[in-house]
Amino acid sequence: MKAKKILAGLSAVAIAAAMAGAVPFTGAQFLDTAVTASAEDAEVTTITWSSATHSFDKEGVSVSGSGFFYDNVYGDWVLQSCTFTTELGNFTKIEIVGGYYKQSTSDGWSDRTWTGEADSVDYDGTLTNFGSEKNFTVTFTIEPKSDAETHEMTATYTVDPSYTVTIPADVTITDEGSAAEIAASDVLLEDGQKIKVALTGATNTAEGSVFTAKNGTSEIKYSITEGEEENTKTIALGDTVAEFNAAGSQELTFTKTGGSPTLAGDHTENLTFTVSVTKSLVVPISETEDTVTLNYTEGQTWKEACTFLDEDQLDAFNAQRFNGEDNGFTPGFYSYYNDFNGEYNVSYYSGGTVYYMLYKYNVSYWINVYGDEVISPDAEYTFGTDD
């Protein structure tokens, strides 16, 4: 009579020690067809594995893993640390009856039964028939996967930005200064948007902040300012004169500053104001949460949104930065041609310091935002400085 071994507690170590004659499962041992039964609706399939008849199906359910093997010496089937899979649909139930059994701790198992919905199920328990002493069955219940497709629909109602900007049709230039009010009303904007009003054209003035009103060949000079007393700002051609994110107003003052008219009568200049909706980009300039804000129009390049410096202006800019000369450069975003990398770069200038604009790079000496690139509000912009 052949000696029987004892699988104490059915631990993995004990089984491994006892199975000295075990050979790994290769699939060649499973030759019988599974016992298959269909439910009344012909949609649910059950497949039963039996250690008594060696009916382990290779078509409906397969098993993988190093823990499934047959002991040629003692005739034991051992199932542990394996995965069941099927291509027939999804397992909804796996039930083990008989055998020597140690509980599986894998997801979905409760005592000898797994429930859920999956085409692959892990099993980390232990099951053996101890020769033919205590045979077991494993019954798999499989339901076909649904052919139904799910589709999502997003319901969207778009509210277009709307606003009314009122600009006076005329204003009188006086020695003491006369006011003209630019007003915004009925403002409905997206979050982060602003209305920008810029002085973009003047019939007698090509550039700068000294404007000219004419009557034939006779002319006078005048200025446009905004604000009061210490906060007065002189407007130059191309400047933004007002910004709104809600209803409000901005007052401009028109003051005669010079000139020797040679004719009596009205001296005039036609001014063009351009109204646009801009977005705001908030950029950190330090690790202490200091930020600056750039207002831009959607689709603009950095060069268009920033103050562009030509060669002469860049020299003056650097003279102010390095030598303390007051050349009129105020805190803001500047774009200029960089001989080093042959690109139009972008910087932010404030308090004698140039903060180099960086894009997703943690270095302080290289500029990765270029003037001819379209502004991307979702990019991870940061700043560095070599000052």
C-alpha positions in Angstrom: 0.0 0.0 0.0 1.4 3.3 -1.0 2.2 5.8 1.8 0.0 8.8 2.1 1.4 12.2 2.8 -0.3 14.8 5.1 -0.9 18.4 3.9 -0.9 20.0 7.3 -3.1 23.1 7.3 -2.8 23.2 3.5 -0.2 25.9 3.6 1.8 26.6 0.5 5.0 25.6 2.2 3.6 22.3 3.4 2.2 21.5 0.0 5.4 22.4 -1.8 7.4 20.1 0.6 4.9 17.3 0.1 4.7 17.5 -3.6 8.3 16.3 -4.3 7.0 14.4 -7.3 4.7 17.1 -8.6 4.9 18.3 -12.2 3.7 21.7 -13.5 0.4 21.8 -15.4 1.1 22.1 -19.1 -2.4 21.6 -20.4 -1.8 18.1 -21.8 -3.5 16.4 -18.9 -6.9 18.1 -19.6 -8.4 16.0 -22.4 -12.1 15.7 -21.4 -14.9 18.0 -22.5 -16.4 20.1 -19.7 -19.8 19.5 -18.4 -21.8 22.4 -19.9 -25.3 23.4 -19.2 -27.3 26.3 -20.5 -29.9 28.2 -18.5 -33.5 28.4 -19.8 -32.8 31.7 -21.6 -29.8 30.1 -23.4 -27.7 33.1 -22.4 -26.1 31.9 -19.1 -23.5 29.2 -19.4 -22.1 27.0 -16.6 -18.9 25.1 -16.8 -17.9 22.5 -14.2 -14.4 21.2 -13.5 -14.2 17.9 -11.7 -11.1 16.3 -10.1 -12.9 12.9 -10.1 -13.3 12.8 -13.9 -10.4 15.1 -14.9 -12.9 17.1 -16.8 -11.1 20.5 -17.0 -12.3 22.5 -19.9 -9.7 24.1 -22.1 -12.1 26.0 -24.3 -14.6 27.8 -22.1 -12.4 28.6 -19.1 -8.6 28.5 -18.8 -6.3 28.8 -15.8 -2.8 30.3 -15.6 -0.2 30.6 -12.9 2.5 28.4 -11.3 0.1 27.2 -8.6 -1.9 24.8 -10.7 -0.4 21.4 -11.1 -0.8 17.6 -11.0 1.2 15.2 -8.8 2.0 12.1 -10.8 3.1 10.2 -7.8 0.0 10.6 -5.6 -2.6 11.6 -8.2 -3.3 14.9 -6.5 -4.7 18.0 -8.3 -3.6 21.1 -6.6 -5.0 24.6 -7.3 -3.4 27.7 -5.7 -2.1 31.1 -6.7 -3.7 31.1 -10.1 -6.0 33.2 -12.4 -9.2 32.0 -14.1 -10.1 33.6 -17.5 -12.9 33.2 -20.1 -13.6 34.5 -23.5 -17.3 33.5 -23.3 -18.3 36.6 -21.4 -18.0 37.6 -17.8 -17.8 35.3 -14.7 -20.7 36.1 -12.4 -20.2 33.3 -9.9 -17.5 30.7 -9.2 -18.3 28.0 -6.6 -16.1 25.3 -5.1 -17.6 22.1 -3.7 -15.6 19.4 -1.9 -11.8 19.0 -1.7 -9.4 20.1 1.0 -9.7 23.9 1.0 -8.0 27.0 2.3 -9.8 30.3 2.0 -8.9 32.7 -0.9 -8.2 36.3 0.1 -8.4 37.6 -3.4 -11.1 40.2 -4.3 -14.6 38.9 -4.5 -14.2 35.6 -2.6 -16.3 34.7 0.4 -15.6 31.2 1.8 -15.8 28.9 -1.3 -17.7 31.3 -3.6 -16.7 34.2 -5.8 -19.3 36.7 -7.1 -18.9 39.7 -9.3 -18.6 40.5 -13.0 -15.3 40.0 -14.7 -13.6 37.9 -17.4 -10.6 37.3 -15.2 -10.6 36.3 -11.6 -7.6 35.8 -9.2 -7.5 32.9 -6.7 -4.9 32.8 -4.0 -6.4 30.0 -1.8 -5.5 26.3 -1.9 -7.6 23.4 -3.2 -6.6 19.7 -3.5 -8.4 16.4 -3.8 -5.7 14.5 -1.8 -5.5 11.8 -4.5 -9.1 10.6 -4.9 -9.9 10.8 -1.2 -11.9 14.1 -1.4 -12.6 15.1 -4.9 -13.8 18.6 -5.7 -15.7 20.5 -8.4 -15.3 24.1 -9.5 -18.4 25.5 -11.2 -18.2 28.7 -13.3 -21.3 30.7 -14.2 -20.7 32.9 -17.2 -23.0 35.5 -18.7 -22.4 37.1 -22.1 -21.0 40.6 -22.2 -23.6 43.2 -23.2 -23.5 44.4 -26.8 -25.1 47.6 -25.7 -23.1 50.7 -26.3 -23.2 53.7 -24.1 -23.0 57.3 -25.4 -22.7 60.5 -23.5 -24.3 63.7 -24.5 -23.2 67.1 -23.2 -25.9 69.7 -23.2 -24.4 73.2 -23.8 -25.9 76.6 -24.0 -23.4 79.3 -25.1 -23.7 82.8 -23.9 -21.7 85.1 -26.1 -19.8 88.0 -24.5 -21.7 91.3 -24.8 -21.2 94.8 -23.7 -21.7 98.5 -24.7 -18.8 100.9 -24.8 -19.6 104.6 -25.2 -16.9 107.0 -26.4 -17.8 110.7 -26.9 -18.0 111.8 -30.5 -16.0 115.0 -29.7 -14.2 116.8 -26.9 -12.9 120.3 -26.5 -9.2 120.9 -25.9 -8.6 123.7 -23.4 -5.7 125.3 -21.6 -6.9 124.0 -18.3 -7.9 120.5 -19.6 -11.3 119.2 -20.5 -12.7 115.7 -19.6 -14.2 113.1 -21.8 -15.6 109.9 -20.3 -15.3 106.4 -21.8 -18.0 104.2 -20.2 -18.9 100.5 -20.3 -22.4 99.1 -19.6 -24.4 95.9 -19.9 -21.1 93.9 -19.5 -21.4 90.1 -19.8 -18.0 88.4 -20.1 -16.4 85.0 -19.5 -14.4 84.5 -16.4 -10.9 86.1 -16.8 -12.0 88.3 -19.7 -11.7 92.1 -19.9 -12.8 94.8 -22.3 -9.8 96.8 -23.5 -10.1 100.2 -25.1 -6.9 101.3 -26.9 -6.0 104.5 -28.7 -4.8 103.1 -32.0 -4.9 105.9 -34.4 -4.5 109.7 -34.8 -4.7 111.6 -38.1 -1.9 114.1 -37.3 0.2 112.1 -34.9 2.4 109.1 -35.9 3.7 108.1 -32.5 4.4 109.3 -29.0 2.4 111.2 -26.4 2.5 114.7 -28.0 -0.6 115.0 -30.1 -1.3 117.7 -32.8 -4.6 119.4 -33.7 -4.6 121.3 -37.0 -6.5 123.9 -38.9 -4.9 123.9 -42.3 -1.2 124.7 -41.7 -1.9 126.1 -38.3 -1.4 123.6 -35.4 -1.4 123.3 -31.6 0.0 120.6 -29.4 -2.0 118.8 -26.7 -1.8 115.8 -24.3 -4.2 113.1 -23.2 -4.0 112.0 -19.6 -5.9 109.7 -17.3 -6.1 109.7 -13.5 -5.7 112.5 -11.1 -2.8 114.3 -9.3 0.0 111.9 -8.4 -1.6 109.0 -10.3 -1.8 110.8 -13.6 -0.7 108.8 -16.6 0.2 110.4 -19.9 -1.3 108.5 -22.8 0.8 107.7 -25.9 -0.5 106.5 -29.3 -1.0 102.7 -29.0 -1.7 102.7 -25.3 -4.6 101.1 -23.5 -6.8 103.9 -22.1 -9.4 101.9 -20.3 -10.1 98.4 -19.1 -13.4 96.9 -17.8 -14.5 93.6 -16.4 -17.8 95.1 -15.3 -19.8 98.3 -15.9 -17.7 101.4 -15.2 -16.1 104.4 -16.6 -12.7 106.0 -17.3 -12.1 109.7 -17.6 -9.5 111.2 -20.1 -8.3 114.8 -19.9 -7.4 116.7 -23.1 -5.0 119.7 -22.4 -3.3 122.2 -24.7 0.4 122.0 -24.1 2.0 124.2 -26.8 2.2 125.4 -30.3 1.8 128.8 -32.0 -1.4 128.8 -34.1 -1.3 131.0 -37.2 -5.1 130.8 -37.9 -8.2 131.3 -35.8 -10.9 128.7 -35.7 -11.2 125.0 -34.8 -8.0 122.9 -34.7 -8.9 119.2 -34.8 -7.5 115.7 -34.9 -9.5 112.6 -35.5 -8.6 109.8 -32.9 -9.4 106.1 -33.4 -10.1 103.9 -30.4 -10.2 100.1 -30.8 -12.3 98.1 -28.4 -11.5 94.4 -27.9 -12.1 91.6 -25.4 -9.0 90.4 -23.8 -8.0 87.5 -21.5 -5.7 87.6 -18.5 -2.7 85.4 -17.8 -1.3 85.4 -14.3 2.3 84.3 -14.1 4.4 83.7 -10.9 7.7 85.7 -10.7 9.0 84.2 -7.5 8.6 81.2 -5.2 6.8 83.4 -2.7 3.6 83.7 -4.7 4.4 87.0 -6.3 2.6 87.3 -9.6 2.1 89.6 -12.6 -0.8 89.7 -15.0 -0.7 90.0 -18.8 -3.8 91.0 -20.6 -4.0 89.8 -24.2 -6.5 89.2 -27.0 -7.2 85.6 -28.0 -4.9 84.5 -30.8 -2.3 87.2 -30.1 1.4 86.3 -30.1 3.7 87.3 -27.3 5.2 90.0 -29.5 1.8 91.5 -30.2 0.7 91.5 -26.5 3.9 92.8 -25.1 5.8 96.1 -25.7 8.1 95.4 -28.5 11.6 96.9 -28.3 13.6 97.6 -31.5 17.4 97.8 -31.4 17.6 101.5 -30.2 14.8 101.0 -27.6 16.6 97.9 -26.3 19.8 99.9 -25.8 17.8 102.5 -23.9 16.0 99.7 -21.9 19.3 98.2 -20.9 20.8 101.6 -20.0 17.9 102.2 -17.6 18.2 98.7 -16.2 22.0 98.6 -15.7 22.8 102.3 -15.3 19.7 103.6 -13.6 18.9 106.1 -16.4 15.2 107.1 -16.5 14.2 106.3 -20.1 10.6 105.9 -19.4 10.4 102.1 -19.2 7.6 101.2 -16.7 7.0 97.8 -15.2 5.5 95.5 -17.8 6.0 92.7 -20.4 8.6 93.4 -23.1 9.5 91.5 -26.2 12.8 92.0 -28.1 15.2 90.3 -30.5 17.8 88.2 -28.7 21.1 87.8 -30.7 22.1 84.8 -28.6 19.4 82.5 -29.8 18.0 84.4 -32.8 14.5 84.6 -31.4 12.1 87.3 -30.2 12.1 86.7 -26.5 9.8 87.8 -23.7 10.6 89.3 -20.3 8.9 91.1 -17.5 10.7 94.2 -16.2 10.1 95.8 -12.8 12.3 97.7 -10.3 15.5 97.5 -12.4 15.1 93.7 -12.6 14.4 91.7 -15.7 12.5 88.5 -15.0 13.2 86.1 -17.9 10.1 84.2 -19.0 10.3 80.5 -18.8 8.1 77.7 -20.1 8.2 74.5 -18.1 11.9 74.7 -17.4 13.4 75.3 -14.0 16.4 77.4 -15.1 17.1 81.1 -14.6 19.2 81.9 -17.6 17.3 80.6 -20.6 14.1 82.0 -22.2 11.7 79.5 -23.7 8.8 81.9 -24.6 9.3 83.6 -27.9 7.6 86.7 -29.3 6.2 84.9 -32.4 4.5 82.2 -30.4 0.7 82.4 -29.7 0.0 82.9 -26.1 -1.2 79.7 -24.4 -3.1 80.4 -21.2 -2.9 76.8 -19.9 0.9 76.5 -20.1 3.0 76.3 -17.0 4.8 79.6 -17.2 7.3 80.7 -14.5 10.0 83.4 -14.3 13.6 83.4 -13.4 16.2 86.2 -13.0 19.9 86.6 -13.3 19.9 89.9 -11.3 
